[in-house]
Amino acid sequence: MANAIGATRWAIAEGYIPGWSNGPDPEMISHEAFCMLNTGDQDANVTVTIYYSDREPAGPYRFTVPARRTKHVRFNNLSDPEPIPLGTDYASLIESDVPIVVQHTRLDSRQAENALLSTIAYAG
C-alpha cells in the first residue's frame, strides 16, 4: 500500500514550443512535457488548463494517471479540445483529485547543440 505524495494543484508558468527542430522526428523534435507521478492507491483524474498572454485559456485537457504509476505527456501532442500553437508563449495549470507530483521538461533542438531543461512544477 503506497502513501500518496505531492499536491493537487501544480502550475508551470513557462511554456513555449518552437516552430521547428533539428534532428530526427520524433526523438529530437523540440517539445515540452509534463510528467506526473501518482504514488497513491487511487487513480488520479487530472485536468490541464492552458493560459495565453493574448487570448482566453484552453482546456480542460483530461488524463488519468493510474494508482502507483507515472504518465508523461507532451504539450505538443495535446489536441482535445485544441492543439497548442507552435511559437507561442503559454502557461499551464494542472489539477488532480488526488495528490500527484508534476515535473516539467523541455527539449529545444532548434540548434544542432540541443538543450534539455527539467524542473519541478510549482505546487500551490
C-alpha positions in Angstrom: 0.0 0.0 0.0 1.6 3.2 -1.1 1.3 6.6 0.5 0.3 9.4 -1.8 2.8 12.3 -2.0 2.5 15.6 -3.8 -0.2 18.2 -4.2 -3.5 18.6 -6.1 -2.6 21.8 -8.0 0.5 22.5 -10.0 1.5 25.4 -12.1 4.1 25.7 -14.9 4.4 29.4 -15.6 6.8 28.9 -18.6 5.9 27.3 -21.8 7.0 27.6 -25.4 7.1 25.0 -28.2 9.5 26.1 -31.0 8.1 26.0 -34.5 10.9 23.9 -35.9 13.5 21.3 -34.8 16.9 19.9 -35.8 17.2 16.2 -35.8 15.2 13.0 -36.4 11.5 13.0 -35.6 10.1 12.0 -33.1 13.1 11.6 -30.8 14.6 15.0 -31.4 11.6 17.2 -32.2 11.5 20.3 -29.9 8.9 19.7 -27.3 7.7 20.5 -23.8 6.3 17.8 -21.5 4.7 17.4 -18.1 5.5 14.2 -16.2 3.0 13.1 -13.5 3.7 10.6 -10.7 0.9 9.0 -8.7 2.3 7.1 -5.7 -1.2 6.7 -4.1 -3.6 3.8 -4.1 -6.3 5.7 -6.2 -6.3 6.7 -9.8 -5.7 10.4 -10.4 -8.2 12.2 -12.6 -6.2 15.2 -14.0 -7.3 18.3 -15.9 -4.9 20.7 -17.6 -5.8 24.3 -18.5 -3.5 26.3 -20.8 -3.2 30.1 -20.4 -2.0 32.6 -23.0 -0.9 36.2 -22.9 -3.3 37.3 -25.7 -6.4 35.1 -25.6 -8.7 33.1 -23.4 -7.5 29.9 -21.8 -7.8 26.5 -23.5 -9.0 23.3 -21.9 -9.7 21.3 -20.0 -7.5 18.6 -21.3 -8.2 15.4 -19.3 -5.9 12.5 -18.2 -5.9 9.6 -15.8 -2.8 8.6 -14.0 -3.3 5.1 -12.6 -2.5 4.4 -9.0 1.2 3.8 -8.4 2.1 4.8 -11.9 3.6 7.6 -13.9 2.4 9.3 -17.1 4.4 11.6 -19.4 2.5 13.9 -21.8 4.0 16.2 -24.4 2.3 19.5 -24.7 2.9 19.2 -28.4 0.5 16.2 -28.5 -2.4 17.9 -26.8 -5.3 18.1 -29.3 -8.7 17.9 -27.5 -10.1 20.5 -27.2 -7.4 22.2 -29.3 -3.7 22.0 -30.0 -1.2 24.4 -28.5 0.1 26.7 -31.3 3.8 26.5 -32.0 5.9 29.5 -31.4 3.5 30.9 -28.7 4.1 31.6 -25.1 1.8 29.8 -22.7 1.5 28.6 -19.1 -0.4 25.6 -17.6 -2.4 24.7 -14.5 -2.5 21.0 -13.7 -5.2 19.9 -11.2 -5.8 16.4 -9.8 -8.4 14.9 -7.5 -5.6 13.1 -5.5 -2.1 14.2 -4.7 0.5 13.8 -7.5 3.9 15.1 -8.3 4.5 17.1 -11.6 7.7 17.8 -13.4 8.2 20.0 -16.5 10.7 19.1 -19.2 11.7 21.0 -22.4 13.8 19.8 -25.3 14.9 22.6 -27.6 16.5 21.2 -30.7 16.4 24.4 -32.9 20.2 24.1 -32.9 22.4 21.1 -33.6 23.6 21.5 -30.0 20.5 20.5 -28.1 19.3 21.9 -24.8 17.3 19.9 -22.3 15.7 21.6 -19.3 13.8 19.9 -16.5 12.3 21.4 -13.3 9.7 20.6 -10.7 6.4 22.5 -11.2 5.1 24.9 -8.6 2.7 23.2 -6.1 0.1 25.6 -4.8 
